[in-house]
Amino acid sequence: MLVDEVNMDLVTLENRVTELERQLADRVSPLPPAVNDLKHDVERFRHKLETTRHLSWLNCYKELPPTCRRLQYRRRSDAKQKVVREQFLQICEDAISEEVVQCLRLSSFDSMQWSDEELLALLYFMFSDLGLIEMFKLDLVTLRNFLFQVYKNYNEVPFHNFRHCFCVAQMMYAMCIKSDLVRRIGGHEVLILLVSCICHDLDHPGYNNIYQINARTELALRYNDISPLENHHCSIAFRILELDECNIFKHMTSEEFKLVREGIIRCILATDMARHNEILAQFRDSVQQGFDEYNKTHVNLLCMVLIKVADISNEARPMDVAEPWLDRLLQEFFAQSDAEKMEGLPVTPFMDRDKITKPSSQCSFIGFVLLPLFEALGELLTELIPMMVEPVRSALEYYRRLNEAHHKNSLADASGNGSSGPPSPTKHVLKSQSSYSVRKTSITFSQHPDEEDEDMITDVSTEDEETVTEVAVSEKTLKFKISTESSRYIMPMVAPV
């Protein structure tokens, strides 16, 4: 049943009540109390229909025009959240074994092996292990409340969910330990980085900025097409911090909080892939000039690169850890392109299930986007090269060989040799086994068992849609918006890019 139909029925009911009132007024005076009660019930129902955001009580939903349709947000049930909270608080009282600590500091850590409450406890531990609790006098109860409230505000979408937030935070934690970032750039910056990682995809609907802008969703309208999702993630983060019981920064001075707030906003906005080339170019310049750890601009650029690296760091993990995440990401991509086709929107090329393959999309993304970023960071923080850069090079080589095998099999298929079909190329192409995944099996809480040129990006032809990256599409979307908005009264001689 649609809301419009309910409204029509409600109007009919109101007309009938008015007619009944008129007939009774001719015969009975005063009117029976039941008539006034009925009018009151109808008015109360109309008010609830018009003002209640979610209409699950009516078993129907408000239908908006296709260009403004809201996405279905999927949250965990209250019962599930209650259980997770109780177990999280219990685990926080337990010590974490040294074996878990050492594994948590590795890029091979596999979050899929751990429950939600255990991941929350590990996030809590990261603050302690980095010395942030003591350094900033963080209240332990408030920190636990903050982490749980963040957990509640992640949607159950395939990729951009709470577990992804943990993976990003865990990789940031591992890089902080490996590079001794607390000493090099200071505790404030590390606190900003860890909190930013935890909050960087809050309330993500599973459809990216390109969809938000093309579909003119509420978020795109609210933020004028400028990083709508990232602005939304920031907004949700600070709404949580507005809650007194969750405000981990409440002991800071107003000046300290201002700096922390600016840093968190800067870091989360940096995760918008439309700004990728801009941030990378500025960071490279700072390194070439001679990176100065006392230069605030240089440190800000480093922090933006660090969170970007952490956000797209799955390919630095072993294949058996990374590939399930790739499958989840493709699941989100395909769902978005399906929605774009149904709604008559431009179909995002690298998300079209009919035009990409996993190997081709990975070759493009790793070669043009991921590896140049990781190598730029490795040039400054050389101790991260074995942990971050070398596994990504290995992943690129793996997907290149896989892509070649796929094309060879496609050519063999097209030749019509009469065979029943080539075997899957994945059976013959193996990734380097230089790293191993850290699984839960034998590690528990001790008291609670259980080189491509980056400039090539802008030269990628849209005719070969398999190779188009998110950076290229995001940048072109942004440039198109800027172009059309800045030349409102000028007829362009050529189509904007």
C-alpha positions as CSV (number, residue, x, y, z in Angstrom):
1,M,0.0,0.0,0.0
2,L,1.4,3.4,-1.0
3,V,1.1,6.5,1.2
4,D,-0.8,8.4,-1.5
5,E,-3.5,5.7,-1.4
6,V,-3.6,6.0,2.4
7,N,-4.0,9.8,2.0
8,M,-6.9,9.3,-0.4
9,D,-8.6,6.9,1.9
10,L,-8.1,9.3,4.8
11,V,-9.8,12.2,2.8
12,T,-12.7,9.8,2.1
13,L,-13.0,9.0,5.8
14,E,-12.9,12.6,6.8
15,N,-15.7,13.4,4.3
16,R,-17.8,10.6,5.7
17,V,-17.3,11.8,9.3
18,T,-18.3,15.3,8.2
19,E,-21.4,14.0,6.5
20,L,-22.3,11.9,9.6
21,E,-21.8,15.0,11.8
22,R,-24.1,17.0,9.6
23,Q,-26.8,14.4,9.6
24,L,-26.6,13.9,13.4
25,A,-26.7,17.7,14.0
26,D,-30.1,17.9,12.3
27,R,-31.4,15.2,14.7
28,V,-29.4,15.3,17.9
29,S,-28.2,18.2,20.0
30,P,-25.7,18.1,21.4
31,L,-23.7,15.6,19.3
32,P,-22.7,12.3,21.0
33,P,-19.1,12.3,22.5
34,A,-18.3,9.4,20.1
35,V,-18.5,11.8,17.1
36,N,-15.8,14.1,18.6
37,D,-13.7,11.1,19.6
38,L,-13.9,9.9,16.0
39,K,-12.9,13.3,14.6
40,H,-10.0,13.5,17.1
41,D,-8.7,10.0,16.0
42,V,-8.8,11.0,12.4
43,E,-6.9,14.2,13.0
44,R,-4.3,12.3,15.1
45,F,-3.8,9.7,12.4
46,R,-3.3,12.5,9.8
47,H,-0.7,14.2,12.0
48,K,1.2,10.9,12.5
49,L,1.0,10.1,8.7
50,E,2.5,13.5,7.8
51,T,5.1,13.9,10.5
52,T,6.5,10.4,11.1
53,R,9.6,9.7,9.1
54,H,9.4,5.9,9.1
55,L,6.0,4.4,8.5
56,S,6.7,0.8,9.4
57,W,3.8,1.0,11.8
58,L,1.6,1.3,8.7
59,N,3.3,-1.4,6.7
60,C,4.2,1.1,4.0
61,Y,6.8,3.7,3.2
62,K,6.7,7.2,1.9
63,E,7.3,7.1,-1.9
64,L,9.5,10.0,-3.2
65,P,10.1,10.8,-6.9
66,P,12.8,8.6,-8.4
67,T,15.3,11.4,-8.5
68,C,15.0,12.0,-4.7
69,R,14.4,8.4,-3.6
70,R,15.9,7.6,-0.2
71,L,18.1,4.5,0.1
72,Q,17.0,1.7,2.4
73,Y,19.1,1.9,5.6
74,R,19.7,-1.5,7.2
75,R,20.6,-1.5,10.9
76,R,21.1,-4.3,13.4
77,S,18.1,-5.1,15.6
78,D,17.8,-3.6,19.0
79,A,18.1,-7.2,20.5
80,K,21.4,-7.8,18.6
81,Q,22.8,-4.4,19.7
82,K,21.9,-5.1,23.3
83,V,23.8,-8.5,23.2
84,V,26.8,-6.9,21.6
85,R,27.0,-4.1,24.1
86,E,26.7,-6.4,27.1
87,Q,29.5,-8.7,25.8
88,F,31.7,-5.8,24.7
89,L,31.6,-4.3,28.2
90,Q,32.4,-7.7,29.7
91,I,35.4,-8.2,27.4
92,C,36.7,-4.8,28.1
93,E,37.3,-5.9,31.7
94,D,39.6,-8.7,30.5
95,A,43.2,-8.6,29.6
96,I,44.3,-9.1,26.0
97,S,47.0,-11.7,25.4
98,E,50.4,-10.7,24.0
99,E,49.8,-13.0,21.1
100,V,46.7,-11.1,20.1
101,V,48.5,-7.8,20.5
102,Q,51.3,-8.9,18.2
103,C,48.9,-10.1,15.6
104,L,46.9,-6.9,15.8
105,R,50.0,-5.0,14.7
106,L,50.3,-7.0,11.4
107,S,48.7,-6.1,8.1
108,S,47.7,-9.8,7.8
109,F,45.2,-9.5,10.6
110,D,41.8,-11.1,9.5
111,S,38.9,-9.3,11.1
112,M,36.4,-11.8,9.7
113,Q,37.5,-14.3,12.4
114,W,36.3,-12.0,15.2
115,S,32.8,-11.1,16.6
116,D,31.5,-7.6,16.7
117,E,32.0,-7.3,20.4
118,E,35.6,-8.5,20.1
119,L,36.3,-6.0,17.4
120,L,34.9,-3.2,19.6
121,A,37.2,-4.4,22.5
122,L,40.2,-4.4,20.1
123,L,39.4,-0.8,19.0
124,Y,39.2,0.1,22.7
125,F,42.6,-1.5,23.3
126,M,44.2,0.5,20.4
127,F,43.6,3.7,22.3
128,S,45.3,2.3,25.3
129,D,48.2,0.7,23.5
130,L,49.0,4.0,21.7
131,G,49.0,5.8,25.0
132,L,46.1,8.0,24.0
133,I,43.9,7.3,27.1
134,E,46.6,8.4,29.5
135,M,47.8,11.2,27.2
136,F,44.4,12.9,26.8
137,K,42.8,11.7,30.1
138,L,40.1,9.9,28.2
139,D,37.3,8.6,30.4
140,L,37.0,4.8,30.0
141,V,33.3,4.6,30.3
142,T,32.8,7.5,27.8
143,L,35.2,5.8,25.3
144,R,33.3,2.6,25.5
145,N,30.0,4.5,25.0
146,F,31.5,6.3,22.0
147,L,32.7,3.1,20.3
148,F,29.4,1.4,20.8
149,Q,27.4,4.4,19.5
150,V,29.7,4.4,16.4
151,Y,29.0,0.7,16.0
152,K,25.2,1.4,16.1
153,N,25.5,4.0,13.3
154,Y,27.1,1.7,10.7
155,N,24.7,0.1,8.3
156,E,24.6,-3.6,7.3
157,V,25.7,-3.0,3.8
158,P,28.1,-5.5,2.1
159,F,31.3,-3.4,2.2
160,H,31.1,0.0,3.9
161,N,30.1,-1.5,7.3
162,F,31.4,-1.6,10.8
163,R,33.9,-4.3,10.0
164,H,35.4,-2.2,7.2
165,C,35.7,0.7,9.8
166,F,37.6,-1.7,12.0
167,C,39.9,-2.8,9.2
168,V,40.8,0.8,8.4
169,A,41.4,1.6,12.0
170,Q,43.5,-1.6,12.5
171,M,45.7,-0.8,9.5
172,M,46.2,2.7,10.8
173,Y,47.1,1.4,14.3
174,A,49.6,-1.0,12.7
175,M,51.2,1.8,10.7
176,C,51.3,4.0,13.8
177,I,53.2,1.3,15.7
178,K,55.5,0.4,12.8
179,S,56.4,4.0,12.1
180,D,56.3,5.3,15.7
181,L,54.0,8.1,14.6
182,V,53.2,9.2,18.2
183,R,56.8,10.3,18.5
184,R,57.1,11.6,14.9
185,I,54.0,13.7,14.5
186,G,52.6,13.8,18.0
187,G,49.7,12.3,20.0
188,H,47.1,14.8,18.9
189,E,47.6,13.8,15.2
190,V,47.5,10.1,16.1
191,L,44.3,10.6,18.1
192,I,42.7,12.4,15.1
193,L,43.8,9.7,12.7
194,L,42.4,6.8,14.9
195,V,39.1,8.5,15.5
196,S,38.8,9.6,11.9
197,C,39.3,6.0,10.7
198,I,36.7,4.7,13.1
199,C,34.1,7.3,12.0
200,H,35.1,7.7,8.3
201,D,32.1,5.8,6.8
202,L,29.4,6.3,9.4
203,D,25.9,5.7,8.1
204,H,27.2,4.8,4.6
205,P,24.2,3.7,2.5
206,G,26.2,1.5,0.1
207,Y,25.8,3.9,-2.9
208,N,28.7,6.3,-3.6
209,N,28.9,10.0,-4.3
210,I,28.5,9.5,-8.0
211,Y,25.1,8.0,-7.4
212,Q,24.2,10.6,-4.8
213,I,24.9,13.5,-7.2
214,N,23.3,11.9,-10.3
215,A,20.2,10.9,-8.4
216,R,20.0,14.2,-6.6
217,T,19.5,12.5,-3.2
218,E,18.9,14.3,0.0
219,L,22.6,14.1,0.9
220,A,23.6,15.6,-2.5
221,L,21.1,18.4,-2.1
222,R,22.1,19.1,1.5
223,Y,25.9,19.3,0.7
224,N,25.5,20.9,-2.8
225,D,27.2,17.9,-4.5
226,I,30.4,18.5,-2.6
227,S,31.6,15.2,-1.0
228,P,28.1,14.5,0.2
229,L,28.9,11.1,1.8
230,E,32.1,12.3,3.5
231,N,30.4,15.4,4.8
232,H,27.6,13.2,6.1
233,H,30.1,10.8,7.9
234,C,31.6,13.9,9.6
235,S,28.2,15.2,10.6
236,I,27.2,11.9,12.2
237,A,30.5,11.6,14.0
238,F,30.1,15.0,15.7
239,R,26.4,14.3,16.4
240,I,27.6,11.3,18.4
241,L,30.3,13.4,20.1
242,E,27.6,16.0,21.0
243,L,26.2,13.3,23.4
244,D,27.7,14.0,26.8
245,E,28.0,10.2,27.5
246,C,30.0,9.8,24.3
247,N,32.1,12.9,24.2
248,I,35.6,11.6,24.6
249,F,37.0,15.1,24.0
250,K,35.0,16.8,26.9
251,H,38.1,17.3,29.0
252,M,39.9,19.2,26.3
253,T,40.0,23.0,26.2
254,S,37.9,24.7,23.5
255,E,41.1,25.5,21.5
256,E,42.3,21.8,21.7
257,F,38.8,20.6,20.6
258,K,38.8,23.1,17.7
259,L,42.1,21.7,16.4
260,V,40.9,18.1,16.8
261,R,37.6,18.8,15.1
262,E,39.4,20.5,12.2
263,G,41.7,17.5,11.9
264,I,38.9,14.9,11.9
265,I,37.0,16.8,9.3
266,R,40.1,17.2,7.1
267,C,41.0,13.5,7.3
268,I,37.5,12.2,6.6
269,L,37.0,14.6,3.7
270,A,40.3,13.4,2.3
271,T,38.8,9.9,1.7
272,D,36.7,11.3,-1.1
273,M,38.3,9.8,-4.2
274,A,37.5,12.9,-6.2
275,R,40.3,14.6,-4.3
276,H,42.8,11.8,-4.8
277,N,45.1,13.3,-7.4
278,E,45.1,16.7,-5.7
279,I,46.2,15.3,-2.3
280,L,48.8,12.9,-3.8
281,A,50.4,15.7,-5.9
282,Q,50.6,18.0,-2.9
283,F,52.1,15.3,-0.7
284,R,54.7,14.4,-3.3
285,D,55.7,18.0,-3.5
286,S,56.1,18.2,0.3
287,V,58.4,15.1,0.2
288,Q,60.5,16.4,-2.7
289,Q,60.9,19.8,-1.0
290,G,62.1,18.0,2.2
291,F,59.3,16.8,4.5
292,D,59.3,18.9,7.7
293,E,57.7,17.2,10.7
294,Y,57.4,20.7,12.3
295,N,55.6,22.1,9.3
296,K,51.8,21.9,10.0
297,T,51.0,21.8,6.3
298,H,53.3,18.9,5.7
299,V,51.9,17.0,8.7
300,N,48.3,17.6,7.5
301,L,49.2,16.2,4.1
302,L,50.8,13.1,5.7
303,C,47.7,12.5,7.8
304,M,45.4,12.8,4.7
305,V,47.6,10.3,2.9
306,L,47.7,7.9,5.9
307,I,44.0,7.7,6.2
308,K,43.6,7.3,2.4
309,V,46.1,4.4,2.5
310,A,44.3,2.8,5.4
311,D,41.0,3.2,3.7
312,I,42.1,1.3,0.6
313,S,44.6,-1.0,2.2
314,N,42.9,-4.4,1.7
315,E,45.3,-5.3,-1.2
316,A,48.2,-5.0,1.3
317,R,46.7,-8.0,3.1
318,P,47.1,-11.7,2.1
319,M,44.9,-12.9,-0.7
320,D,42.6,-15.0,1.5
321,V,41.9,-11.9,3.6
322,A,41.7,-9.4,0.8
323,E,39.6,-11.2,-1.8
324,P,36.4,-11.6,0.2
325,W,36.5,-7.9,0.7
326,L,36.8,-7.4,-3.0
327,D,33.8,-9.6,-3.6
328,R,31.8,-7.5,-1.0
329,L,32.9,-4.3,-2.8
330,L,31.8,-5.6,-6.2
331,Q,28.5,-6.7,-4.6
332,E,27.9,-3.0,-3.6
333,F,29.1,-1.8,-7.0
334,F,26.8,-4.1,-9.0
335,A,23.8,-3.2,-6.8
336,Q,24.5,0.5,-7.5
337,S,24.8,0.0,-11.3
338,D,21.6,-2.1,-11.3
339,A,19.8,0.8,-9.5
340,E,21.3,3.3,-11.9
341,K,19.9,1.3,-14.9
342,M,16.5,1.0,-13.3
343,E,16.3,4.7,-12.5
344,G,17.6,5.9,-15.8
345,L,20.7,7.4,-14.4
346,P,24.2,7.4,-16.0
347,V,25.7,3.9,-15.3
348,T,29.0,4.2,-13.4
349,P,31.4,2.3,-15.8
350,F,33.6,0.5,-13.2
351,M,30.5,-0.8,-11.4
352,D,28.7,-2.3,-14.4
353,R,28.5,-6.0,-14.0
354,D,28.1,-6.4,-17.8
355,K,31.4,-4.5,-18.6
356,I,34.0,-5.3,-16.0
357,T,35.8,-8.4,-14.7
358,K,37.5,-8.7,-11.3
359,P,41.0,-8.9,-12.7
360,S,40.6,-6.0,-15.1
361,S,39.1,-3.7,-12.5
362,Q,41.9,-4.6,-10.0
363,C,44.7,-4.0,-12.5
364,S,43.3,-0.6,-13.2
365,F,42.7,0.4,-9.6
366,I,45.9,-1.0,-8.1
367,G,48.1,0.2,-11.0
368,F,46.7,3.7,-11.4
369,V,45.5,4.6,-8.0
370,L,46.6,2.4,-5.1
371,L,50.3,1.6,-5.9
372,P,51.3,5.2,-6.6
373,L,49.8,6.4,-3.4
374,F,51.4,3.6,-1.3
375,E,54.8,4.2,-3.0
376,A,54.6,7.9,-2.2
377,L,54.0,7.1,1.5
378,G,56.8,4.5,1.4
379,E,59.2,7.1,0.1
380,L,58.7,9.1,3.3
381,L,58.1,6.2,5.8
382,T,60.5,3.6,4.4
383,E,59.8,1.2,7.3
384,L,56.3,0.7,5.8
385,I,57.6,-0.6,2.4
386,P,57.7,-4.3,3.4
387,M,54.3,-4.1,5.2
388,M,52.4,-2.0,2.7
389,V,54.1,-1.5,-0.7
390,E,55.6,-4.9,-1.5
391,P,52.3,-6.8,-0.9
392,V,50.5,-4.3,-3.2
393,R,53.1,-4.9,-6.0
394,S,52.6,-8.6,-5.5
395,A,48.8,-8.1,-5.8
396,L,49.1,-6.1,-9.0
397,E,51.3,-8.8,-10.5
398,Y,48.8,-11.5,-9.5
399,Y,45.9,-9.7,-11.1
400,R,47.9,-8.9,-14.2
401,R,48.6,-12.6,-14.7
402,L,45.0,-13.4,-13.9
403,N,43.8,-10.8,-16.4
404,E,46.1,-12.2,-19.1
405,A,44.9,-15.7,-18.5
406,H,41.3,-14.5,-18.7
407,H,41.9,-12.8,-22.1
408,K,43.6,-15.9,-23.4
409,N,40.7,-18.1,-22.4
410,S,38.3,-15.6,-23.9
411,L,40.2,-15.8,-27.2
412,A,40.2,-19.6,-27.1
413,D,36.4,-19.5,-26.5
414,A,35.9,-17.2,-29.4
415,S,37.9,-19.4,-31.8
416,G,35.1,-22.0,-31.5
417,N,37.3,-25.0,-30.9
418,G,34.4,-27.1,-29.7
419,S,35.6,-27.6,-26.2
420,S,33.3,-27.4,-23.3
421,G,35.0,-24.2,-22.1
422,P,38.4,-23.3,-20.6
423,P,39.1,-23.9,-17.0
424,S,39.0,-21.0,-14.6
425,P,42.3,-19.1,-14.8
426,T,42.4,-18.8,-11.0
427,K,43.4,-22.4,-10.9
428,H,46.6,-21.7,-12.7
429,V,47.6,-18.3,-11.4
430,L,48.8,-18.0,-7.8
431,K,49.6,-14.9,-5.8
432,S,52.9,-14.7,-4.0
433,Q,52.7,-16.5,-0.6
434,S,55.2,-14.2,1.1
435,S,52.7,-13.2,3.7
436,Y,50.2,-15.2,5.7
437,S,46.8,-14.2,7.2
438,V,46.5,-14.0,11.0
439,R,43.4,-15.9,11.9
440,K,41.7,-16.3,15.2
441,T,42.2,-20.1,15.6
442,S,44.7,-20.0,18.5
443,I,44.7,-16.4,19.6
444,T,42.1,-15.2,22.1
445,F,41.6,-12.7,24.8
446,S,43.6,-14.2,27.7
447,Q,40.6,-14.3,30.0
448,H,37.8,-14.5,27.5
449,P,38.4,-17.4,25.0
450,D,36.1,-17.9,22.4
451,E,54.7,1.2,-11.1
452,E,52.3,2.9,-13.3
453,D,52.5,6.7,-14.0
454,E,49.8,8.3,-12.0
455,D,49.1,10.9,-14.8
456,M,47.8,8.0,-16.9
457,I,44.6,8.2,-14.8
458,T,43.3,11.2,-16.6
459,D,44.2,9.7,-20.0
460,V,42.1,6.6,-19.6
461,S,39.7,6.5,-22.4
462,T,36.0,6.1,-21.5
463,E,35.6,3.9,-24.5
464,D,37.5,1.1,-22.7
465,E,35.2,1.2,-19.7
466,E,36.8,-1.8,-18.0
467,T,39.8,0.3,-17.1
468,V,38.1,3.4,-15.8
469,T,38.8,3.9,-12.1
470,E,36.8,5.5,-9.3
471,V,39.2,8.4,-9.2
472,A,38.7,9.2,-12.9
473,V,34.9,9.0,-12.7
474,S,34.8,11.0,-9.5
475,E,37.0,13.7,-10.8
476,K,35.1,14.0,-14.1
477,T,31.8,14.2,-12.1
478,L,33.3,17.0,-9.9
479,K,34.7,18.8,-12.9
480,F,31.4,18.6,-14.8
481,K,29.6,20.1,-11.8
482,I,32.1,22.9,-11.5
483,S,32.1,23.6,-15.2
484,T,28.3,23.8,-15.5
485,E,28.0,25.9,-12.4
486,S,30.7,28.3,-13.3
487,S,29.4,28.9,-16.9
488,R,25.7,29.1,-16.3
489,Y,25.2,31.9,-18.9
490,I,27.8,30.8,-21.4
491,M,27.2,28.4,-24.2
492,P,30.1,26.0,-24.1
493,M,31.9,25.4,-27.4
494,V,32.7,21.8,-26.4
495,A,31.2,19.3,-24.0
496,P,32.6,19.7,-20.4
497,V,34.6,16.8,-19.1
